[in-house]
Structures are given as structure tokens and as C-alpha cells.
Amino acid sequence: MAIKKRKKRIKIRYEGVKFLTYCFFGLFLILFILINSIKIYNDYQYQKTDEYKIQTMGYSLDEAKDLVKILDDDIREFLLTNPKEDIYYNIINEKYFLKKNYLKYIDYQKTHQSLDLRTIVALVNTHASDGWYNNTYKTDLTKNNLILVNKFYQLEEDYQRDDLVSIPLQYSYSGNKAASEVVEKYIEMHKKVKEELGVTLMVNSSYRPYSDQEEIYKQFKGKGQEYADSYAARPSFSEHQTGLAIDITSITNPTSTAFKNSQEYEWLKENCHKYGFILRYPDGKETITGYSTESWHFRYVGEEVATKIKNENITFDEYYAYYIE
């Protein structure tokens, strides 16, 4: 009898273990099916995403994640209908990249493949890729000392600042005016150059109204339109009308050639930012500024902006496009 009872208990235990085993495997199977169903569903949903679709065009996951950040309808269509090219991704890693110009960079590079990406970005951002004077815009006067006037941004014919003051004759040749803050900072800089180098700077040109610029441009135009546009601004496109630009020379080196080779010019290049000035048309930036190098032309933008422009080795056109516009 005891043996029968023991066998019965063993059988019951066996059946219990068997039942629990079936339950375990049943639950495991249900869980496995559930997890895989979720994965399949998630994969299906992921395949609908831009990130996945961009990868199907040959981009890595990391590249796809970066590209998704700049997508709009036009960029999405472009990336999903054009075979991958290195520039399509590399261009977004340029420091001065602007999302709004993405497709313009691509178009411009197709016809200027010899240019590096930084140059392409700079030319497109500053509108230089459009060609001089082809597209023009009204200067935003609310920017005060940071207004942009170049071959694309123009002033009204009758524009004149209301804070113009004469530059004293010990610092300038006769008849020159500039914004009061510009005159103040220039005089500080003038005195520092005199102290350190024993050289006397002089302003030989500063504020010019529209009518004066018109006469200057006509003189250059006598040698042809292209020549004139390389060396002089068209009326209403001149920085001199802003009252923020001054042409500097020195008593010791009064000509442009002599001044460019002078110690005072080297001093100004290295130190003018401390007084809020920048060399407006530097060497090597002609394709961006639209002007041949002008060692004499300095523009006031304030110490903070001037220092940033110097440290980043960019022009005011580039600064404006990336940090202001």
C-alpha cells in the first residue's frame, strides 16, 4: 500500500513538472513570437523613416542621422533621387554651412569642381556665386554699425547717418567725416601707432555721399565696366556712404604702394581689431569681396566683431552671412 501511495505521489509530481514545463515553453514561445512581432513591426515602421531611406542610397547610419537634421522637402527629394556623392554629406560638416543654401552649394560645385568646399560655402553664403550686382538687396539699416554694403546690398541714394562728425585735421586731410564712434576709435588707434612706431596716420577719404561716389565710379568706368567694378563701388553700393569706412595712409608713406609695404600697415593688420576695425578687402579674398586688395580701406564693426573676424580669418561678408543674416 505504501509503495502504491509513493508511486502515485511521484506520478503527481511528474505530471506537475510536466505541466509547468509545458507552461514555461508555452510562455517562452508566446514571448518569442511577441518580441519578434514587435521587432518586425518596428523594422517595418523604421523602413518608412527618412533615416532608413537615406541609408538605402548608400549612406552610413551615422551619415543618415546627420543628414536627417537638415531635411526639408526639397533636400529630402534630392537625396532620395540622386546616387550618393561624397559632397552631399561632406558639405554639411563645413563650419559655415547654412541649411538654406544646401542645394545651392551642390549646384555651384557641379560647375566649379576645382574649388574646395570651404570656398564654395563662402561664395554661396555671400551671394558671390551669383555674380556681381546680378541680385541686389536693400541694406538692413537696423544693424547699425554692422550694416552690410557691398556688390549685393545697397543703400538708398539719399542715405546719410545723422551722427557724422568731422575728423580733426591732425588726424586727417581736410574735409573728411565719419560716424562719431568711428572717429573716436580711429583717434585712439592713431595715437597708439604714433606712440609705438613714431608714425603719423592720416585719413585721406571717409564718408562720401551718393553723388561723390557716382563721380568716382564714372572716372573708373572710362577704362571699362569690368575695370571699374574691380576698383570702385557703384553709387549706393559703396561702404563710404555708410560713414563707417575710412581710407588710411601715413605722412611717411602716402601712396598706396608705399603704405602696403610699410610697418604701419603691418601694425594695423595685427592690431586694428582692438579698436573695432577690420581690413575690409584683404589679400586672397577677392572672389568673396569682389574687390582687389585695398591696404588702405578699413571698416568699423566694433571690437567684438572685429576680433572674431580676425580670429576666424574671414571677411565681413562671410561674418554677416553666417552670424547675422
Helices and strands as residue ranges (DSSP letters): H 2-46, H 50-55, H 61-68, H 73-81, H 86-90, G 91-93, G 99-101, H 102-111, H 117-125, G 128-130, E 137-138, G 141-146, E 153-154, E 164-166, E 177-179, H 180-197, E 201-205, H 210-221, H 225-231, G 239-242, E 245-250, H 256-260, H 263-271, G 272-275, E 277-281, H 286-289, E 294-300, H 303-312, H 316-319, I 320-324
